[in-house]
Amino acid sequence: MTSPQRTERHPVRVVHLGLGAFHRAHQAWYTQRANDASDGEGWGIAAFTGRSPRAAEVLSAQDAVYTLVERGPGGDLAGVIQTVTSVADGGDVDRWRGAMADPAVAVLTLTVTEAGYRPPSGDLDADLERLRSGAGAFTAPGRIVDGLRARRNAGAGPLAVVSCDNLPHNGAVTSDAVSGLARRLDPALAAWIDAEISFVSTMVDRITPATTDADRETVLRLTGVDDAAPVVTEPFSEWVLSGAFPAGRPGWEAGGAQFVDDVEPFERRKLWLLNAGHSLLAYLGLLRGHATVAEAMADEQCSTALEALWQEARTELPFDDAAVDAALAALRDRFTNARIEHRLAQIATDGSQKLGPRILDPARSRLHAGREPGAAQAGVIAAWILHLLGDRSADPGAEALTARLRQHPDDDAALAAETVAELAPSGDLGSLPDLVREQLGALRATTTFLTTESLRGAH
């Protein structure tokens, strides 16, 4: 038995920050398809971890080659991905600066999670001091600024920065975060970034669960290869991009990527249907004892709530009925694919960052159109509240809120008002707090093990 073998090595022309399973199932896969369709020398990726160096250590041991398994309802299809030319710890300052200063590099892609773009102000302040002293940064905006400074100093030319995280207007969010920190560090650097660096907005979609030991055994059985770092994903994939690539880009169209003038309608469709649906299934499904998306879909209470949530969102989407119906039919097929074990606990992390764009924004859209927020939208927030009370999530952004909620776990009116105020300090959500209070009562009545004692016992 051997590890995956490299048969080709492409020159590095893309740098990536946030090495993880989704990047390897999505952007690296699209780049593989682009290289396969090209007669040229191809595009290689220098990938850097965002947090733990572990992924780089494992991949480095097998020359950054790995198996991608597309897991459909009828079986598995395994292929080898060779577009990641090198992997490194994101904390390796010299390698990071060297990669970003390479004039052959034309694109920086990012998968740093929604929370990565808005780190606590104290973390940014600390990064600012590190950058002033010449040390490396810890936050994603800090590392990007550090890399762009190295690029400017090397005279390496323009670059496209491409966010691939589930944030509306993610190109603008990235631009604001990077330019804001750069202005504090060096106004001349900020001016160079404004002139030379483009920020591309994208909509990304491909369900990619965390890899398990069983997945590694499956790869060994399918291929005879002992791969320590395979990725398992669904057959479906989508990528919509809008923005300039001043130094060129891979031919991602070969994998089905779309280049459009305005990505916002596609972002909205994905956030308000797929991502919002995932949040509902995660919080309600976990409360009802389920572990995966497919298990929650088999629960009538979860699937009924999901259909109601989709009906509330579809009126706010700029697509005709046929297009929305087709999108929903595809989502039902994807969510019920029991061979993709998409863990609800994985989806449930960082709700404080995710619920705004997924749930509150479509509720606001309804209000602006003269409609009230939906009961299913309120139900997602209610389920999240009970989720927090049960201490079932990893959500640093909600720690202070959770502590306050635990002071009155039986007062549904207070729980609802405090949570909505935390998520939307502007107070522009109309009757949503009252709807959340009603949904809290309904959840307690219909989920039998959600007693006050069980919630308190979970802390």
N, C-alpha and C positions, 0 to 999 in steps of 0.2 A: 504494500500500500504506500502511495506517495501523496504529498500535498499537491494542490493544483499547480500545473507547470505553465510557465510563461513561454509563449512562442513568438511574441512581438512586444516591442517596447517603443512607445511613442514619445517624442520629445515633449517636455512639459510646456504647455501653453495655457493651462487653466490651473489656478490655485483654488483650493476649497477649504473653508473653515467650518468645522462641525462634523467631523468624520463619524458617521453612524450608519445604521442600517438603511434609513430612508434615502440618504444621499447615494448609497451604493445600489439601491433598487431603482432610483429615479434618474438623477442627473448623470451618474456614471453609466447607467444603462443607455440613456439617450446618446451619450457620447460614443459608446461602443457601437450603437447602430449607425451613427454618423461616420465613424471610422470605417465600418464594414462597407458602407456605400461609397466611400471616397477612393479616388485613385491616388491621392496625395499621401504624405507621410503621417497624417493623422494627428490627433490631439491627445496628449497625455495630461494627467491630473496629478498635481502635488497636493495631497490631502493632509490636513492638520486637525487633530482632535480639538474639541472645544473645552472639554472638562478633563476627565480622566485620560491618562495616556494609554490605558489598557488596550483600546481598539487598535492603536498604532503598533503596539508591541506584538499583538497576535497576528495582525496582517503582515507586519514586517518579516516575521518568521517564515512566511510563505510567499515572499517577494511581491506582496500586495495583490496577488491574484486570488480570486475567490469564485465560488459557484453561486449563481443566482437561480433559484428554483421558483418558477411560476406555478402556483398551486391553484388549479381550477377544480370545479366540482367533480370532474371525471378523472383527474390524475395530475401528475407532476411532470413538468418539463424543465430540465436542467441545462444551463449553459454556463460558459466561462466568461468572466468579465476581466479584461486586461487593460482597461483605460486608466486605472489608477497606477501611475508610474512609480510614485513613492508615497510613503506615509511617515508622519512624524508627530511627536507631542507638540500641541499648540503652544506649550510653554518654552519650547526650544527657540529662543529669541533670534539667534543667529540664522538658523535655517529659515525661520519665518521671514525675516527681513531680506535674506538672500533670494528667496523665492519671489517675494513681491517686487524686488528690484530688478528682476530679470526682464530685459526688454522683449524677450520672446513670449512672455506671458501677456495674454490679451483679456482674460476674464477672471474675476474673483467671484465664486459662488458661495452662498452662505446657507447653512441649516443650523441655526443656533437656538431654536425654539422661540416662541412668541416672547417669553420673558427676557431673552437675551438682548433685545433691542432697547429695553428700558430698565437697565440695572439700577439699584438704589443709588441715590445721589452721592452717598458716602463712598460707594465703590468707585464711582466716576472720579470723585475728588482724589481718592487714593491713586487711581490710575494716572491722573494728571500729574501728580507729584513724581510718580515713577517715570513717566515719559520725560519730564523736565530733567530728571537726573540721568537719563540714558538707559534706565532699566526697562524691562519688558512689562507689558500691560496684562491684566487679568480678564477684564471684561471684553465682550465682542467689539463694541465701539472703540475701545482703547487699542485693541490689537489691529483693527483696520486702520486707524489713524497712524499707528506705529509703522505698519507696512507701507502705507501711502507716503509717509515721510521718507522712508528708505527709497521708495520708487522715485520721488521727486529729486532727492539728493543724487541719485544715480543717473538722472536724466533719461529714465527708461520710457517716458512717453505715456500716452493716454491708456485708459483701462475701463472696462465695464464692470460694475459691481452689481451682482444679480442675487437678490434675496429669494430664497425658496422656502420660506416659512409661511404659515397660515395667518397672515396679517393683511387686512385691507390696506391698499396703497402701500405695499411693503417697500417699494422702491423709494417713495417719499419718506417713509418712516426711517429707512436706513440712511438716506441723505441727511435728514434732520439730525439724527443721532451722531453721525460721523462729522458733519460740518460744525455742529454745535461744539463738540469736544475739540475739534481742530482750531476753531476760533479762540478758544480759551488757551490753547497751547501756543499757537503761532498764527497770527492773522495772515501772514504771507503764505503759510501752508494752506489755510482755508481758501484763500484766493486761487491758489494753484488747483486745489481739488475742484472748485467751482468751474474752472476753465478746462480741465483735462479729464475729469472723471465723470462718467455717466452712471446713473442709478436706474436699473431696469426693474420694472414691476412684473411680477409673475403670479400665476395661479398654478399650484401644483396639486397633484392628486394621485396617490397610489397607496393602498393600505399595505403596511409593512409591519407585521408583528415582530416582537423581539424573538430572536432565534433561540431555540431550545436544544437540549441534548438530543431529543428525539429527532429534531430536524437534521442535526449533524449525522445521526445514524441513517436517516433517509438518504442523505447525499452519498454516504458511503455505499449504501445498497444500490443506488441508481447508477453511480459513476465508477465505483471502485476507488474513489479518491478520498483520502482522509483529510477533509477540509475543516480546520478549526474555526473558520469565520465565514460560513455560508450565509446567504440572505434568502429568506423565503418571503414571497410577495404574491399578490393577486395578479391575474393576467391583465386586468384593466390598468391603464395608465393615461394621464393627461397632463399637458404642460402648455400653458398659454403665456406668452411673453409680450411686453410692450416697452420699447425703449431702444436707444442707440447702442451700437457696439463699435466704438471708434477704432479699435485695433483688430477687428474681425472676430469670428466665432466659429464653433463647429456647425456642421450642417445638421442641426438637431431635427429638422423637418423629416429626415429619414426615419426617425422613430415616431413621427406623428405630431411633433410639437407645432403649435400654431403661433404665428407672429401677427399681432393685431395692433390697431391704433389705440385702443382703450381696453385694458384688461379688467376694468372695474366690474362690468356686468358678470363676467365669468367668476371673479372673486366672490361676488355677492351670491351667485348661485351655489357655489361650492360651500361657502361658509354657512349659508342659511339652510341648506338642505343636508349635505353630507356631514359637515362638522357639527352643526346644531343637533342633527340626529344622533351623532356619536355621543355628544354630551348628555342628551336625554337618556340614551340606553345605558351609558356608564353609571350615572347617578341613580336612576331608578332601578336599573338592573342589579347593581351592587346591593342596594337596599333590599331587593327581593331575593338575594342569595345567588345570583348568577355570576359567572366568571368571564364569559366571552360575549361578543356581539351576537353571534349566532344563537347562543342560549337565550339571551334576552329577546331576540326576535321571535323565538318560539313561545314566549310568554305573552298571552293575549293582552294583559294589562299594558305591557311595554309596547307591543306593536300597535295597539289602538292609540296610545298616547303619541307614538311617533307619527302615525298618519294624521292625527289632529295637528301636530306641530307643522307638518309639511303643508297642510291646507292653510294654516295661518301665514306661512311664509310665501306661498306661491303667488299670492295677489300682489306682492311687493317686488316681483322679479320682472326685468325687462325682456322677457321671452314669451313667445306665444304658447298657447295651451299644449300644442303638439310637442314643442321642445321640452316643456316642463314635464309632461307625461313621460317622454322618453327618458329624461334624466332620472325621474323617480323609479321607473321600471328597472333601470340599470342599478340603482341603489338597492332596491329590494333584492335583486339577484346577488349583489355583492355582499350585503349584510347577512343573507341567509346561507352563504357559502361556509358550511361548518368546517370545511377543511382548512380554512384560514382562521387560526385561533387568535383572533384579535382580542387581547385581554382588556377587560373593562378598567382594571386598575391602572393600566398604562394610559388609557384615554383620560382618566379622571384627574390626572395630575394638573396642577396649575390652573384650576378653574377660575381663580381670580383674574387671570390674564385672558382666558378664553371666552368667558361668558359674555363679555361686552360685545365683541364683534359677532358672536354666534347667536346670541339671544336678545340682548338689549337693542342692538341696531335694527333688526327687523321689527321689534316692538315699537321703536321710535318711528320707523317708516309707516307703520299702521296708524299711529297717532297723527302724523303729518298728513295722511290721506283721509283723515276723518273717521278712522276706525279705532277701536279700543285695542290695547294689547291682548293677546290671546291667552286663554286659560292654560293651554299646553306650554306656552312660553313661560308663564308664571310657574307651572309645574316643574320645569327644569330647575328654576332657582330654588323652589321649595325642597326638591330632592337634594340639591347641593347643600342647603342648610343642614338637613338631617345627616348628610354625609360628613360635613364638618363636625357636627356634634358627636358623631360616632368615631371621630379621629381616624378616618379611613383614608385620608389623602395626604399626599406630599405636596403642600402648597404654601411655601414660605410667605407668599404675598397675602395670605389670609390668616396668618397666625394671630395678629392683634384682633381681627374680627372674631375669630373662633373663641378667643378668651372672653370677649364681651358677650357672645351668644351663650356661653356656658353659664353665665351668671343668671340667666332666666330661660332655661331650656323648655319650659312648659308654656311660655307666653308667646303664642303664635303671632299676635299682632306686633309685639316688640321685635321678635325675630325677623319678621318680614320687613318692617320699616327700617331696621338697622342695616340689614343686608342690602336692600335696594339703595339706601343712601350711600353705602360704602361703594357699591358698584357704579352708581350714577350720582355723584355729589351735586350735579346741577339740578336735580329734582324735576327732570323733564319727562317723567314716565307715567304721568297721569294716574290711572287707577291701578297700576301694577302692584304696589304694596298690598292693596286690599285683595287682589287676585292671588298673590303669593300666600297671604294668610289663609284664604279659603283652601288653597291647594295643600298647605301644610296639614290642615284638619283632615282633608280627604286622604292624604297619604297615611296619616296615623291610623285612620279608620280601616283602610284597605290593605295595609301591610302589617299583618298581625304581630310580627315580632318586634315592631318598632314601638316598644313601650318606653316610657321615661327611664325605667330601671335598666333596660338593655342599653340605652344610649349612655347613661351615666356609667354603666359598668364597662364601657369600651374605652374610657379615658385612661 
